[in-house]
């Protein structure tokens, strides 16, 4: 007689099978989809449905300006619901700290199951928090909110790294040694998981992605070479520009191995020139071969193919803009396609799709109203064919396109209904005089749809609207 299997167990098994199919050469029925499988795991309460976390780190809390909060909408069989929500601040039960003006709780978010208990945890940066450890003054910290059946009911401030004052900055998660545990990169080292509830990792190794003369504008993770171990790609630049303001923006690639990271390399094109980084950077498998592509946004989308040998730099990046056949709209100087980019399988065909924000898009004569575009992936990668554009003037989208709203300024993907298709989520941080709002869309086998979409803001969450900038931060 078979034992009953919970929904959470069924989803865990399904995700494990998808990951194995993409990493050990099994013969899957469909194409490997590591990007989609990873996103499904953003499940804070372990019910098998993806949850959405979003921060408003400039929000006023308990009368304290710029104190900040994190809101979570929980998934369900019918998808994300604005009624199934929780707001977390430093005054919430189990959350360490005290609500103070200027702390900016929620400056950055990182989601991963750090302690390996099957529930996704959330690392929340409090960018301006002032605290002390070991008799040394610190600024900025990271709090892990531990996932569980009831959401986040406890948290732990991670110990400071080194003797430095500033404890914020770049961090990311991934399985950087391929042992099945999520690891956390912080400052000049990697904390290998599982990380205990006391904030102590299994072990730590030093690692510098760039030297002290280089500013890391962004660090993203993904499996570029398809070996099942997480790699890092960074947008690096000098701290100071030349007379023309050029800061030498370029890409760094660090390959993850069983023994940790190989030394990072500067990506150069066939002529030996550094590949210039775009405004925004992300990774995802767009052609279903198990290797994540590097996608850069900022006026156009640039795609570098992932291969078993790492990024393919032998040819120029594929360029997609609004003049590309199949992409709605017209390329205009003021547009900024790819201001923010997310990658995941929206239509469930096994290929990652690109969700690209274009917050400066003019809509029906309204400047800076904003939009976002979904560019499908496929066996040959993204071509532009079948792309869809959504704005606040699109049918079934709540709201109205208004000047300077910057709809699409931030993007995310979440499988809120557990069907294996990821739904686009976008923010308009400038909506309602910078109160900010967030829109959740739906997905079908035909791709993203506005039918059934909804929006939420301070009124829904019961928070203070003034200058909150809700939607400025989604988990990385």
C-alpha positions as CSV (number, residue, x, y, z in Angstrom):
1,X,0.0,0.0,0.0
2,X,1.6,3.3,-1.0
3,X,2.2,6.0,1.6
4,X,0.5,9.4,1.1
5,X,2.9,12.0,-0.1
6,X,2.5,15.7,0.8
7,X,2.4,18.4,-1.7
8,X,5.6,19.8,-0.4
9,X,7.4,16.4,-0.9
10,X,6.0,16.0,-4.4
11,X,7.3,19.4,-5.4
12,X,10.7,18.7,-3.8
13,X,11.0,15.4,-5.8
14,X,9.9,17.1,-9.0
15,X,12.5,19.8,-8.6
16,X,15.2,17.3,-7.8
17,X,14.3,15.3,-10.9
18,X,14.5,18.5,-13.0
19,X,17.8,19.4,-11.6
20,X,19.3,15.9,-12.1
21,X,18.0,15.9,-15.7
22,X,19.8,19.1,-16.3
23,X,23.1,18.2,-14.6
24,X,24.0,14.5,-14.9
25,X,22.9,13.8,-18.5
26,X,19.7,11.8,-17.8
27,X,17.3,11.6,-20.7
28,X,14.5,14.0,-19.8
29,X,11.2,14.0,-21.5
30,X,11.5,17.8,-22.1
31,X,14.4,20.1,-22.1
32,X,16.5,20.8,-19.0
33,X,15.4,23.9,-17.2
34,X,17.8,24.8,-14.4
35,X,16.7,28.4,-14.2
36,X,13.0,27.5,-13.7
37,X,13.8,24.8,-11.2
38,X,15.8,27.2,-9.1
39,X,13.1,29.8,-9.1
40,X,10.5,27.3,-8.0
41,X,12.4,26.8,-4.7
42,X,11.6,30.3,-3.5
43,X,9.0,28.8,-1.1
44,X,9.2,30.3,2.3
45,X,6.5,28.2,4.0
46,X,7.2,25.0,2.2
47,X,3.7,24.4,0.8
48,X,5.0,23.8,-2.8
49,X,3.9,27.2,-4.1
50,X,6.3,29.9,-4.9
51,X,6.2,33.1,-2.7
52,X,7.0,36.7,-3.5
53,X,9.2,38.8,-1.3
54,X,9.5,42.6,-2.0
55,X,11.2,45.3,0.0
56,X,10.4,49.0,0.6
57,X,13.6,50.0,2.4
58,X,12.8,53.7,2.4
59,X,9.4,53.2,4.0
60,X,8.4,54.8,7.3
61,X,7.7,52.3,10.0
62,X,6.3,53.2,13.4
63,X,7.0,56.9,12.6
64,X,10.6,56.2,11.7
65,X,11.5,57.4,8.2
66,X,13.7,55.1,6.0
67,X,13.3,52.3,8.5
68,X,12.1,49.9,5.9
69,X,10.1,46.7,5.6
70,X,9.8,43.4,3.6
71,X,6.4,42.2,2.4
72,X,5.7,38.6,1.4
73,X,2.8,37.4,-0.7
74,X,2.3,33.7,-0.4
75,X,1.4,31.4,-3.3
76,X,-1.5,29.0,-3.5
77,X,-3.3,26.7,-5.9
78,X,-4.7,29.8,-7.6
79,X,-1.4,31.7,-7.5
80,X,-0.2,34.7,-5.5
81,X,-2.9,36.4,-3.5
82,X,-2.8,39.9,-2.1
83,X,-4.9,38.6,0.8
84,X,-2.3,36.0,1.8
85,X,0.4,38.5,2.9
86,X,2.7,39.4,5.7
87,X,4.8,42.5,6.4
88,X,8.1,42.0,8.3
89,X,9.9,44.8,10.1
90,X,12.5,45.0,12.8
91,X,9.6,45.2,15.2
92,X,8.0,41.9,14.0
93,X,8.1,38.9,16.4
94,X,11.3,36.9,15.9
95,X,13.0,39.5,13.8
96,X,16.2,40.8,15.4
97,X,16.8,44.5,15.8
98,X,14.9,47.7,16.6
99,X,13.0,50.0,14.2
100,X,15.2,53.1,13.7
101,X,15.1,56.0,11.3
102,X,17.5,55.5,8.4
103,X,18.3,51.9,9.0
104,X,16.9,50.8,5.6
105,X,15.8,47.3,6.4
106,X,15.4,45.5,3.1
107,X,18.2,47.3,1.2
108,X,18.9,44.0,-0.6
109,X,17.3,40.6,-0.5
110,X,18.7,37.1,-1.2
111,X,16.7,34.0,-1.2
112,X,18.1,30.5,-0.6
113,X,17.6,27.5,1.7
114,X,20.7,28.2,3.8
115,X,20.2,25.7,6.6
116,X,19.0,22.8,4.3
117,X,15.7,22.2,6.1
118,X,13.6,22.4,2.9
119,X,12.2,25.9,3.5
120,X,13.6,28.9,1.6
121,X,15.2,31.5,3.8
122,X,15.6,35.2,3.1
123,X,18.8,37.2,3.7
124,X,17.8,40.8,4.4
125,X,20.4,43.6,4.3
126,X,19.9,46.6,6.5
127,X,22.2,48.9,4.7
128,X,22.6,51.7,7.3
129,X,22.2,49.8,10.5
130,X,24.8,50.8,13.1
131,X,26.0,48.1,15.5
132,X,29.0,46.7,17.2
133,X,30.8,43.3,17.3
134,X,34.0,42.5,19.1
135,X,34.3,46.1,20.2
136,X,34.4,47.3,16.6
137,X,31.8,49.7,15.3
138,X,30.0,48.3,12.2
139,X,27.6,49.7,9.6
140,X,25.2,47.6,7.6
141,X,24.3,44.0,8.4
142,X,22.5,41.0,7.1
143,X,19.7,39.2,8.9
144,X,18.6,35.7,7.9
145,X,14.8,35.2,8.2
146,X,14.4,31.5,8.6
147,X,11.6,30.0,6.5
148,X,9.1,27.6,8.1
149,X,5.5,26.4,7.9
150,X,4.2,29.7,9.2
151,X,6.6,31.9,7.2
152,X,9.3,33.9,9.0
153,X,9.0,33.5,12.7
154,X,12.7,33.8,13.7
155,X,15.8,35.4,12.4
156,X,19.5,35.8,13.0
157,X,21.9,38.6,12.4
158,X,24.9,37.1,10.6
159,X,28.3,37.7,12.4
160,X,30.4,40.4,10.9
161,X,33.1,39.5,8.4
162,X,36.6,40.8,9.2
163,X,37.5,44.0,11.0
164,X,35.9,46.4,8.6
165,X,33.3,49.1,9.4
166,X,31.1,48.5,6.4
167,X,29.4,45.1,6.4
168,X,27.0,45.6,3.4
169,X,27.8,45.4,-0.3
170,X,27.9,42.4,-2.6
171,X,26.5,39.1,-1.5
172,X,25.0,36.1,-3.4
173,X,24.0,32.5,-2.9
174,X,24.5,29.3,-4.8
175,X,26.0,25.8,-4.6
176,X,29.5,26.9,-5.3
177,X,31.2,23.5,-4.5
178,X,28.5,21.2,-5.9
179,X,27.8,19.4,-2.6
180,X,24.0,20.1,-2.7
181,X,24.1,22.8,0.0
182,X,23.5,26.5,-0.6
183,X,26.5,28.7,0.1
184,X,26.7,32.4,0.8
185,X,29.4,34.7,-0.6
186,X,30.1,37.8,1.5
187,X,32.9,40.3,1.2
188,X,36.2,38.5,0.6
189,X,35.0,35.0,1.4
190,X,32.6,32.2,0.8
191,X,30.6,30.7,3.7
192,X,29.8,27.1,2.7
193,X,26.6,25.6,3.7
194,X,24.6,24.4,5.5
195,X,24.6,27.5,7.6
196,X,23.3,26.8,11.1
197,X,20.7,28.8,12.9
198,X,23.5,30.4,14.9
199,X,24.7,31.9,11.6
200,X,27.9,29.8,11.5
201,X,28.7,28.0,8.2
202,X,30.0,24.5,7.7
203,X,33.3,26.1,6.7
204,X,34.7,29.3,5.1
205,X,37.2,29.9,2.4
206,X,38.7,33.2,1.3
207,X,37.9,34.4,-2.2
208,X,38.3,37.7,-3.9
209,X,36.3,38.2,-7.0
210,X,38.2,41.5,-7.7
211,X,41.0,43.4,-6.3
212,X,40.6,46.5,-4.0
213,X,41.0,48.9,-7.0
214,X,37.9,47.5,-8.6
215,X,34.2,48.3,-7.9
216,X,31.7,45.4,-8.2
217,X,28.5,47.0,-9.5
218,X,26.7,43.6,-9.7
219,X,27.3,39.9,-9.0
220,X,25.0,37.2,-10.4
221,X,25.0,33.4,-10.2
222,X,24.2,30.6,-12.5
223,X,25.6,27.5,-14.1
224,X,27.3,28.9,-17.1
225,X,29.2,25.7,-18.0
226,X,26.4,23.2,-17.2
227,X,28.4,21.1,-14.7
228,X,25.8,21.4,-11.9
229,X,28.0,23.8,-9.9
230,X,27.1,27.5,-9.5
231,X,29.4,30.0,-11.2
232,X,29.6,33.8,-10.7
233,X,29.6,36.6,-13.3
234,X,30.3,40.1,-12.1
235,X,30.0,43.6,-13.6
236,X,33.3,45.2,-12.6
237,X,34.6,48.7,-13.1
238,X,37.2,51.2,-11.7
239,X,36.1,53.5,-8.9
240,X,37.0,56.6,-11.0
241,X,36.3,57.4,-14.6
242,X,38.6,59.0,-17.1
243,X,38.2,62.4,-18.6
244,X,35.2,61.1,-20.7
245,X,33.7,59.4,-17.6
246,X,34.6,55.9,-18.8
247,X,35.1,53.7,-15.8
248,X,36.2,50.6,-17.8
249,X,33.1,48.5,-17.2
250,X,33.8,44.9,-18.0
251,X,32.8,41.3,-17.1
252,X,34.5,38.9,-14.7
253,X,33.8,35.1,-14.7
254,X,34.6,32.8,-11.8
255,X,33.9,29.1,-12.4
256,X,32.7,27.0,-9.5
257,X,34.3,23.6,-8.9
258,X,34.2,20.8,-6.3
259,X,37.1,22.6,-4.7
260,X,35.6,26.1,-4.8
261,X,36.1,28.8,-7.3
262,X,38.8,29.0,-9.9
263,X,40.5,32.4,-10.1
264,X,38.2,34.9,-11.8
265,X,39.1,35.9,-15.4
266,X,38.3,39.0,-17.4
267,X,36.0,38.1,-20.4
268,X,37.6,39.3,-23.6
269,X,36.2,39.2,-27.2
270,X,37.9,37.6,-30.2
271,X,40.1,40.7,-30.6
272,X,41.3,40.6,-27.0
273,X,39.2,43.6,-25.9
274,X,37.4,43.5,-22.6
275,X,33.7,42.8,-23.1
276,X,31.8,45.9,-21.9
277,X,29.1,45.2,-19.3
278,X,25.6,46.5,-19.7
279,X,23.6,48.4,-17.2
280,X,22.0,45.2,-15.8
281,X,23.3,41.7,-15.7
282,X,21.6,38.3,-15.2
283,X,22.1,34.6,-16.0
284,X,19.7,31.9,-17.3
285,X,19.4,29.0,-19.7
286,X,17.6,30.3,-22.8
287,X,18.2,27.4,-25.2
288,X,17.7,24.4,-23.0
289,X,21.2,23.0,-23.2
290,X,21.8,23.2,-19.4
291,X,24.3,26.1,-19.7
292,X,23.2,29.5,-18.6
293,X,23.5,32.5,-20.9
294,X,24.9,35.8,-19.8
295,X,22.3,38.5,-20.5
296,X,23.0,42.2,-20.2
297,X,20.4,45.0,-20.5
298,X,20.4,48.7,-20.9
299,X,18.9,50.1,-24.2
300,X,19.1,46.7,-25.8
301,X,19.5,43.1,-24.6
302,X,22.9,41.5,-25.2
303,X,23.2,37.7,-24.9
304,X,26.5,35.7,-24.5
305,X,26.0,32.0,-25.0
306,X,26.9,29.6,-22.2
307,X,28.9,26.5,-23.1
308,X,30.6,23.6,-21.3
309,X,33.8,25.6,-21.5
310,X,32.2,28.7,-20.0
311,X,31.0,31.9,-21.8
312,X,31.3,31.8,-25.6
313,X,33.4,35.0,-26.3
314,X,34.4,33.9,-29.8
315,X,31.6,35.9,-31.3
316,X,29.9,39.2,-30.6
317,X,26.9,39.0,-28.2
318,X,23.5,38.6,-29.8
319,X,21.7,42.0,-29.7
320,X,17.9,42.3,-29.3
321,X,16.1,45.6,-29.2
322,X,12.7,47.0,-30.3
323,X,13.8,47.1,-33.9
324,X,14.4,43.3,-33.8
325,X,11.7,41.5,-35.8
326,X,9.0,40.2,-33.5
327,X,9.7,42.6,-30.6
328,X,6.8,45.1,-30.1
329,X,7.5,48.8,-30.3
330,X,10.2,51.0,-31.9
331,X,13.7,51.5,-30.7
332,X,14.0,55.1,-29.5
333,X,16.9,57.0,-27.8
334,X,15.0,57.5,-24.6
335,X,14.1,53.8,-24.2
336,X,16.0,51.6,-21.8
337,X,15.1,48.0,-22.6
338,X,16.7,45.8,-20.0
339,X,16.9,48.3,-17.2
340,X,16.1,45.2,-15.1
341,X,16.0,41.7,-16.4
342,X,14.8,38.3,-15.1
343,X,15.1,34.9,-16.7
344,X,12.9,31.9,-16.2
345,X,10.5,29.5,-18.0
346,X,7.3,31.5,-18.4
347,X,5.4,29.2,-20.8
348,X,6.6,25.8,-19.5
349,X,8.3,24.7,-22.7
350,X,11.6,24.0,-21.0
351,X,13.4,27.1,-22.3
352,X,14.1,30.2,-20.2
353,X,12.4,33.4,-21.3
354,X,13.6,37.0,-20.8
355,X,11.5,39.5,-18.8
356,X,13.0,42.9,-19.6
357,X,11.8,46.1,-18.0
358,X,11.7,49.3,-20.1
359,X,10.7,51.9,-17.6
360,X,11.2,54.9,-19.9
361,X,9.0,53.6,-22.7
362,X,6.5,56.1,-24.0
363,X,3.0,54.7,-23.9
364,X,0.3,56.3,-26.1
365,X,2.1,59.6,-26.0
366,X,2.8,59.5,-22.2
367,X,6.6,59.9,-21.6
368,X,8.3,57.7,-19.0
369,X,5.1,55.6,-18.4
370,X,7.1,52.4,-18.8
371,X,6.5,48.8,-20.0
372,X,8.1,45.4,-19.9
373,X,8.7,42.9,-22.7
374,X,8.7,39.1,-22.5
375,X,11.2,37.6,-25.1
376,X,10.8,33.8,-25.4
377,X,13.7,31.4,-25.4
378,X,13.9,28.4,-27.7
379,X,16.2,25.8,-29.1
380,X,18.2,28.5,-30.9
381,X,18.0,30.9,-28.0
382,X,16.0,34.1,-28.1
383,X,15.3,35.5,-31.5
384,X,12.7,38.2,-30.7
385,X,9.9,36.2,-32.4
386,X,6.7,35.9,-30.2
387,X,7.7,38.7,-27.8
388,X,5.0,40.5,-25.9
389,X,4.9,44.0,-24.4
390,X,2.8,45.0,-21.4
391,X,2.0,48.4,-20.0
392,X,-0.6,49.9,-17.7
393,X,-2.6,50.7,-20.8
394,X,-2.6,47.0,-21.9
395,X,-5.9,45.2,-21.6
396,X,-6.6,43.7,-18.2
397,X,-3.6,45.4,-16.6
398,X,-4.7,47.4,-13.5
399,X,-4.0,51.2,-13.6
400,X,-3.4,53.8,-16.2
401,X,-0.1,54.8,-17.9
402,X,1.0,58.1,-16.4
403,X,4.0,60.3,-17.0
404,X,7.1,59.2,-15.0
405,X,5.6,56.1,-13.4
406,X,8.4,54.0,-14.7
407,X,6.4,50.8,-14.8
408,X,8.8,47.9,-15.3
409,X,11.7,49.5,-13.4
410,X,12.1,46.3,-11.5
411,X,11.2,42.7,-12.4
412,X,11.0,39.2,-10.8
413,X,9.6,35.8,-11.6
414,X,7.8,33.4,-9.3
415,X,5.8,30.2,-9.6
416,X,2.9,31.3,-7.4
417,X,0.5,28.4,-8.4
418,X,3.1,25.6,-8.5
419,X,2.4,24.6,-12.1
420,X,6.0,24.9,-13.3
421,X,5.5,28.1,-15.2
422,X,6.9,31.3,-13.8
423,X,4.8,34.4,-13.6
424,X,6.2,37.9,-14.3
425,X,6.1,40.4,-11.4
426,X,7.0,44.0,-12.1
427,X,7.3,47.2,-10.1
428,X,6.7,50.9,-10.7
429,X,8.8,52.5,-8.0
430,X,7.7,56.0,-8.9
431,X,4.0,55.2,-8.9
432,X,1.9,57.5,-6.8
433,X,4.7,60.0,-6.1
434,X,7.2,57.3,-5.2
435,X,4.9,55.3,-2.9
436,X,5.6,52.4,-5.4
437,X,3.4,49.6,-6.6
438,X,3.8,46.0,-7.7
439,X,2.0,44.0,-10.4
440,X,1.7,40.2,-10.5
441,X,0.8,38.6,-13.9
442,X,-0.2,35.1,-14.9
443,X,1.4,32.5,-17.2
444,X,-0.1,30.0,-19.6
445,X,1.3,27.6,-22.2
446,X,1.1,30.6,-24.5
447,X,3.2,32.7,-22.3
448,X,2.6,35.7,-20.0
449,X,-0.9,37.1,-19.8
450,X,-2.5,40.1,-18.2
451,X,-5.8,38.2,-17.5
452,X,-6.1,37.7,-13.8
453,X,-3.3,40.1,-13.1
454,X,-3.5,42.4,-10.0
455,X,-1.5,45.1,-8.3
456,X,-0.8,46.0,-4.7
457,X,0.7,48.9,-2.8
458,X,0.7,50.5,0.6
459,X,-3.1,50.5,0.8
460,X,-3.2,46.7,0.4
461,X,-0.3,46.1,2.8
462,X,-1.5,48.5,5.5
463,X,1.8,50.4,5.4
464,X,2.9,54.0,5.0
465,X,2.9,55.1,1.4
466,X,4.9,58.3,1.6
467,X,8.2,57.8,-0.4
468,X,8.3,54.1,0.4
469,X,9.4,53.1,-3.1
470,X,7.8,49.7,-2.8
471,X,9.2,47.3,-5.4
472,X,12.7,48.8,-5.5
473,X,14.1,45.5,-4.3
474,X,13.2,41.9,-5.1
475,X,15.3,38.9,-4.1
476,X,18.3,38.1,-6.2
